Amino acid sequence: MGKVNDMKLHTMLLALFGTALLSCMPGFIIPTTMPRGQHADHTHADVPLSAELDPVMPTTTLSSAAFGTLALVLGVATARQRRRNSHITAPRSARVGVAVAASKVECVGIVGSSGAVGQEMLKCLETRKFPTEKVRLFAKRAAGTTVPSVFGDIVVEPFSVEAAQECEIVLMAVSGSFSEEFSPKIMGGAKNTTVIDNSSAFRYKDDIPLVVPEINGEGNSSAGLIANPNCTTAIGAMALWPLHQKYKLKKVLMSTYQAASGAGAEGMAELEDGLAAYVKDGKVSENKVFAHQLPFNVIPQIDAFQENGYTKEEMKVTWELQKIFGLSDDVKVACTAVRVPTLRAHSESITIETELPIDPAEATALLKDAEGVKVVDDPESFLYPMPLNATGQYDVEVGRIRQSLIFGENGLEFFVSGDQLLRGAALNAVIIAEQAVQARAD
Ligand SMILES: NC(=O)c1ccc[n+]([C@@H]2O[C@H](COP(=O)([O-])OP(=O)(O)OC[C@H]3O[C@@H](n4cnc5c(N)ncnc54)[C@H](OP(=O)(O)O)[C@@H]3O)[C@@H](O)[C@H]2O)c1
């Protein structure tokens, strides 16, 4: 028997073994009747997927595809197990300072605590030793469950405006429509509650600050309602802001590679379940969250198409960078947003044209000094930003920094990867909250 046939037999046996193994694994495939919030403990999705996922390459034969997929699904199972067992450890970054406990609040509330963003918010409060006496958690299906935390065991409560208003700071990790209805009702009240919202409900309102704390936190932290930017915007902004300050942006062209968890806990589960179904039945399960099958695919649509042919996700990058940076209408920002079959952390390929000449070595030095940014750029050693490495990190990785062939000495190209659940959501919101606590004390 030739080497190729040997390999085929070997991989088929492995696939059969894997399928049998999976069918013996109680609870490996999430029962569809179980609320996701209940399935997901509060450390859900916080562990980087390990290198065993790397061999996954869809190929033309079922046996070799099954081999790759088996490795991937066993990797997913391992990652899920690790997530269940993981302890609270600080992400890899010393640059973003933790909260200074000079002032303290009695209570911080998280509304949507069982979702992808909400779970990370609790972890950020824990790892950053947020100055609060207690944390209260609010959710819908997960109400009644108990979440262990460094603030003690917390019983998740059903949401009510009255209960949320008992906290000085409320972090909203719910849908835009929910936030639009309830955030204005929560803010103020007896505790002068500050609401920090993660949805897009208030981002474009002139009287509501849209904040990346390292960029425009100062002067905005005493507002009653503060909006958190879209995750794609926040990640790109960390690299673009220092460059804009020195070289003045003229044009920004961005293409994104966005993880499944950008669509929440349900999106992450659809990718995992789709792959598990492929190994078990040879067929990816039906897509419900995404417009098309995500495993073994990329989807050039995130959110609804607008009249101009761009999607809303793409326009958010334009609108939000303009608002956060205070860009004039002359500065043009365009984006193509693509969903890719990774679990967590978004990546972006960014090309800029600048008013002033921009030297790649000088720009690299500038980025190395920027808060919340980590330069990973040593192509000869195969080092560049990747979502697997960015996962769980506070800092946004920037690399592949080079002079642009299009814009010459006034242009730069680079690649960024950032954890969209941290910099793009939970971490950003918690740093805003730290600044708000400070502002309340001043
Ligand atoms: N995922 C990301 O990467 C990301 C990044 C930036 C911003 N955001 C934004 O952050 C927000 C949350 O996103 P997500 O991805 O975390 O969504 P998600 O995983 O779907 O979680 C939604 C949360 O809302 C809760 N919820 C729903 N209805 C509720 C109600 N009536 N009362 C109380 N809680 C309720 C859910 O509770 P149960 O599950 O217990 O029912 C769950 O905890 C969205 O506005 C999203 O656009 C997301």
The ligand as an ORCA input file, in Angstrom:
! r2SCAN-3c Opt
* xyz 0 1
  N     -19.711     40.470     20.789
  C     -18.888     41.466     20.517
  O     -17.753     41.264     20.052
  C     -19.289     42.886     20.784
  C     -18.309     43.864     20.707
  C     -18.660     45.193     20.945
  C     -19.954     45.505     21.267
  N     -20.907     44.531     21.324
  C     -22.271     44.934     21.675
  O     -22.469     44.564     23.053
  C     -23.840     44.200     23.252
  C     -23.891     42.782     23.815
  O     -23.339     41.903     22.838
  P     -22.990     40.377     23.162
  O     -22.178     39.950     22.010
  O     -22.487     40.193     24.516
  O     -24.472     39.720     23.051
  P     -24.956     38.319     23.616
  O     -23.826     37.389     23.791
  O     -26.082     37.904     22.710
  O     -25.565     38.661     25.059
  C     -26.746     39.412     25.228
  C     -27.035     39.546     26.721
  O     -28.234     40.295     26.882
  C     -29.025     39.640     27.876
  N     -30.429     39.998     27.735
  C     -31.222     39.845     26.664
  N     -32.482     40.278     26.954
  C     -32.440     40.700     28.240
  C     -33.417     41.215     29.143
  N     -34.701     41.414     28.771
  N     -33.054     41.496     30.410
  C     -31.757     41.326     30.822
  N     -30.790     40.833     30.013
  C     -31.142     40.523     28.745
  C     -28.755     38.184     27.632
  O     -29.154     37.427     28.751
  P     -29.536     35.841     28.624
  O     -28.547     35.232     27.665
  O     -29.364     35.337     30.020
  O     -30.918     35.759     28.128
  C     -27.255     38.212     27.437
  O     -26.617     38.256     28.688
  C     -24.531     44.355     21.888
  O     -25.144     45.615     21.804
  C     -23.372     44.241     20.910
  O     -23.641     44.901     19.686
  C     -20.602     43.228     21.108
*
